């Protein structure tokens, strides 16, 4: 049985905003469209990196920016990580129970739109 992945971005699709928290959900489906229980994975990683070098500007992992809620991975990228604007790559991967990092659930370009930084505590 192979895996097919489906991801549902609940805020801005593949667009994030500079200096703003970015949150979204990831759901993993099997070939029959049945949701795979995310607790079978020992780790999950989400990375935003530079297009040319792949150098990360943000990295989240299970327990540190990624949590399992029901049948979903909930990803939160804190605003402090989104200091840059422009086009980057984003990738989400999971690790199976024997420690193998599986093929990316998704890998694509993400645009981080420039916005003014506000002092919200003033």
Secondary structure, 3 states (H helix, E strand, C coil): CCEEEEEECCCCCCEEECCCCEEEEEEEEECCCCECCHHHCCEEEEEEEECCCCCEEEEEEECEEEEEECCEEEEEECHHHCCCCEEEEEEEEEECCCCCECCCCEEEEEEEECCCCCCCCC
